[in-house]
Amino acid sequence: GISAAGACEVALRISQTVENATIVFVVCDRGDRYLSTGVFPA
C-alpha cells in the first residue's frame, strides 16, 4: 500500500546519503486478503 511505498522511498533516499550502512525497512501486512488463496495451509 501507500505506507509501504512511503517507507521504501525514505529508505532509498537515506541510502543515497550514507555510506557503509545497512538500511532495513519492514512492510507489515496482515495477509487476510490471501486467506482464500491457499497460501496459508491449515
N, C-alpha and C positions, 0 to 999 in steps of 0.2 A: 503494500500500500504506500501511501504518500509518506508516512512516517519512516518507513524503511528506506525509501528513496532519499529522504532528507538526511538520514543518518549516513547513508552511503556517500552522499555528496560532501558532507562535512569530513568524513574520513579521507576522501580523495583530496580535498583541499588541504587538510592537515598534512597529508603525506607529501605534498609538494613543498612544504615549508620546513620540514625537519629532516635530519639525516640520521642514519643508523638507529632507526626506531622500528618497533613492531606495533602496528596500528590494528586494532580489532574493533569491529562493530558487530553488534548482535541484532538479529532480526527475530523478533518474537511473533509467534503465530500459534493460535490455539489449535489449529488443524481441524476444527469442526466441519469445515466445508468439504473435507476429504473423507469423512467417516463412511459415506456410502460408496466410495470408490474401491474398497478392498485394500487400500494401502496399509491399514492397521488391522492385521488378523486378530481374531478373538483369542 
